[in-house]
C-alpha cells in the first residue's frame, strides 16, 4: 500500500466507471414537475452557463475550458443528445447529455440537477428519462462515470438504478478555483491546501 502525493495546486479524485449491459425492465415513470427540453445544437454560452450552474458544486470544469470548436464538435454532433431539465417556470435546473458516438454504446456523459433539488426524487425521474433514451435498438451497453468529488450519494444512486461498477482510476487536475475557471467559493466541501501556489 502506498500514498501517491498530489501537488498542492491539484485536486485528486477516484473515478468509478459503471455500466449496464441489459435493458432494464419497464417500470412506471416516476412523477416529477420537471421536463426535458432537447437542445439540438446548443448555444455554447448557454450550454456552458448551465454546465457551470449544475456542476460547479462538484468542480465540473472540463467543458468550461474547451475552446468553442472542440466543444461544438461534441455537443453539435448528431450522435450526442443534450437536454436541459426545466421546472414549471421554465428555469433550467439540470442537464442530461447522452453520447451515442461509439457503436453499440451510450455514455451518459453528464447527468445532474442543481443542488437545491437533491434528495427529492427528481434524480430517479431523470434517470428514467435517460435510460429510456439511451437504450436505442442498437445499444448493448449504457455506461456512466462518477467520482469522489460528485454528490456523496452519486455512486450508490447509480448502483441502485442498476449500474454495476467495472473500473476505477485516480484522476488529478489543477484546481479550477485556482485557475479562475470556477469561483473561489464553490465546492467548500472539497478542501484546498493552505500551501497551494
C-alpha positions as CSV (number, residue, x, y, z in Angstrom):
1,X,0.0,0.0,0.0
2,X,1.4,3.4,-1.0
3,X,0.2,7.0,-0.8
4,X,0.5,8.9,-4.0
5,X,1.5,12.6,-3.5
6,X,-0.7,15.2,-5.1
7,X,0.6,18.7,-5.8
8,X,-0.8,21.4,-3.6
9,X,-2.3,23.1,-6.6
10,X,-4.1,20.0,-7.7
11,X,-7.2,18.1,-6.8
12,X,-7.4,14.3,-6.8
13,X,-10.4,12.0,-7.1
14,X,-11.2,8.4,-7.6
15,X,-13.3,7.9,-10.8
16,X,-15.6,4.9,-11.0
17,X,-17.0,3.7,-14.3
18,X,-20.3,1.8,-14.1
19,X,-22.2,0.0,-16.8
20,X,-25.5,-1.6,-17.7
21,X,-25.4,-4.5,-20.2
22,X,-29.1,-5.3,-20.3
23,X,-32.0,-3.0,-21.0
24,X,-33.9,-2.5,-17.6
25,X,-37.3,-4.0,-17.2
26,X,-40.1,-1.5,-17.9
27,X,-41.4,0.3,-14.9
28,X,-43.6,3.3,-14.2
29,X,-42.1,6.7,-14.9
30,X,-41.5,8.5,-11.5
31,X,-43.6,11.6,-11.1
32,X,-41.9,14.9,-11.4
33,X,-42.9,18.5,-12.2
34,X,-39.7,18.8,-14.3
35,X,-39.5,18.3,-18.0
36,X,-36.7,17.8,-20.6
37,X,-36.1,20.2,-23.4
38,X,-33.9,18.9,-26.2
39,X,-31.1,21.3,-27.3
40,X,-30.4,20.2,-30.9
41,X,-27.4,22.5,-31.5
42,X,-26.9,24.2,-28.1
43,X,-25.7,27.8,-28.0
44,X,-22.3,27.3,-26.5
45,X,-22.5,30.2,-24.0
46,X,-25.9,28.9,-22.8
47,X,-24.6,25.3,-22.6
48,X,-21.6,26.4,-20.5
49,X,-23.8,28.5,-18.2
50,X,-26.0,25.5,-17.4
51,X,-23.0,23.2,-17.1
52,X,-21.5,25.6,-14.6
53,X,-24.7,26.0,-12.7
54,X,-25.2,22.3,-12.3
55,X,-21.6,21.2,-12.0
56,X,-19.7,23.9,-10.1
57,X,-20.5,22.5,-6.7
58,X,-18.7,19.3,-7.8
59,X,-15.9,21.1,-9.6
60,X,-17.1,20.2,-13.1
61,X,-15.0,22.3,-15.3
62,X,-13.9,20.3,-18.4
63,X,-16.4,21.9,-20.8
64,X,-15.7,25.4,-19.4
65,X,-12.1,25.3,-20.6
66,X,-12.7,23.8,-24.0
67,X,-12.3,26.1,-27.0
68,X,-15.5,26.7,-28.9
69,X,-14.6,24.4,-31.8
70,X,-13.8,21.5,-29.6
71,X,-17.0,21.9,-27.5
72,X,-19.1,22.4,-30.7
73,X,-17.7,19.2,-32.2
74,X,-19.1,17.3,-29.2
75,X,-22.4,19.0,-28.4
76,X,-23.4,19.6,-32.0
77,X,-22.6,16.1,-33.1
78,X,-25.9,14.4,-34.2
79,X,-24.9,11.3,-32.1
80,X,-24.8,13.4,-29.0
81,X,-28.2,14.4,-27.4
82,X,-28.2,17.4,-25.0
83,X,-31.2,18.2,-22.8
84,X,-31.9,20.9,-20.3
85,X,-34.1,20.0,-17.4
86,X,-36.6,22.7,-16.8
87,X,-39.0,23.4,-13.9
88,X,-42.6,24.6,-14.3
89,X,-41.5,28.2,-14.6
90,X,-39.2,27.3,-17.5
91,X,-36.0,27.7,-15.4
92,X,-33.2,25.4,-16.3
93,X,-32.4,23.3,-13.3
94,X,-30.4,20.4,-14.7
95,X,-28.8,18.7,-17.7
96,X,-28.6,15.4,-19.4
97,X,-26.1,14.5,-22.1
98,X,-26.2,11.2,-24.0
99,X,-23.3,10.2,-26.2
100,X,-24.0,7.6,-28.9
101,X,-20.9,8.1,-30.9
102,X,-19.4,4.7,-30.1
103,X,-21.3,2.0,-32.0
104,X,-23.4,-0.2,-29.7
105,X,-22.9,2.0,-26.7
106,X,-24.4,5.1,-25.0
107,X,-22.4,7.1,-22.4
108,X,-24.4,9.2,-20.0
109,X,-21.9,11.9,-20.4
110,X,-23.4,14.4,-18.0
111,X,-26.3,13.9,-15.6
112,X,-27.1,16.4,-12.9
113,X,-29.5,18.7,-11.2
114,X,-28.9,21.8,-9.2
115,X,-28.0,21.0,-5.6
116,X,-31.3,22.5,-4.3
117,X,-33.2,19.6,-5.9
118,X,-31.1,16.9,-4.3
119,X,-33.0,14.3,-2.3
120,X,-36.4,15.0,-3.7
121,X,-36.7,12.0,-6.1
122,X,-36.1,14.1,-9.2
123,X,-32.9,12.1,-9.9
124,X,-34.9,8.9,-10.3
125,X,-37.2,10.7,-12.8
126,X,-34.2,12.0,-14.7
127,X,-32.5,8.6,-14.8
128,X,-35.7,7.0,-16.1
129,X,-35.7,9.6,-18.9
130,X,-32.0,9.0,-19.6
131,X,-32.4,5.2,-19.8
132,X,-35.5,5.4,-22.0
133,X,-33.5,7.5,-24.5
134,X,-30.1,5.7,-24.1
135,X,-31.4,2.2,-24.9
136,X,-32.0,2.5,-28.6
137,X,-32.3,-0.6,-30.7
138,X,-28.6,-0.9,-31.4
139,X,-27.3,-0.2,-27.9
140,X,-25.8,-3.1,-25.9
141,X,-24.1,-1.1,-23.2
142,X,-25.0,2.1,-21.3
143,X,-22.3,3.5,-19.1
144,X,-21.6,6.4,-16.8
145,X,-18.8,7.5,-14.6
146,X,-18.8,9.3,-11.3
147,X,-16.1,10.4,-8.9
148,X,-15.5,11.1,-5.2
149,X,-16.0,14.8,-5.9
150,X,-19.6,14.2,-7.1
151,X,-22.5,14.2,-4.7
152,X,-21.8,11.7,-1.9
153,X,-24.9,9.7,-2.9
154,X,-24.0,9.5,-6.6
155,X,-22.3,6.1,-6.6
156,X,-25.0,4.5,-4.5
157,X,-27.7,6.1,-6.7
158,X,-26.2,4.6,-9.9
159,X,-25.9,1.2,-8.4
160,X,-29.5,1.3,-7.1
161,X,-30.6,2.2,-10.7
162,X,-28.9,-1.0,-12.0
163,X,-25.4,0.1,-13.0
164,X,-22.5,-2.2,-12.0
165,X,-19.0,-0.7,-11.3
166,X,-16.4,-2.1,-13.7
167,X,-13.3,0.0,-13.2
168,X,-11.7,2.7,-11.1
169,X,-8.9,5.2,-11.7
170,X,-7.3,8.1,-9.9
171,X,-7.5,11.5,-11.7
172,X,-5.6,14.6,-10.7
173,X,-6.1,18.0,-12.2
174,X,-5.3,21.7,-11.4
175,X,-7.9,23.1,-9.1
176,X,-10.2,25.1,-11.3
177,X,-10.8,27.6,-8.5
178,X,-7.1,28.5,-8.5
179,X,-7.2,28.8,-12.3
180,X,-10.1,31.3,-12.2
181,X,-12.3,28.8,-14.2
182,X,-14.7,28.5,-11.3
183,X,-15.5,31.0,-8.5
184,X,-13.3,30.8,-5.4
185,X,-16.2,30.0,-3.1
186,X,-17.7,26.9,-4.9
187,X,-17.4,23.4,-3.6
188,X,-16.4,24.3,0.0
189,X,-16.6,20.5,0.8
190,X,-13.5,20.0,-1.3
191,X,-10.6,21.2,0.7
192,X,-7.9,23.5,-0.6
193,X,-4.4,23.1,0.8
194,X,-3.0,26.0,2.7
195,X,0.3,25.8,0.9
196,X,-1.0,25.8,-2.6
197,X,0.6,28.2,-5.2
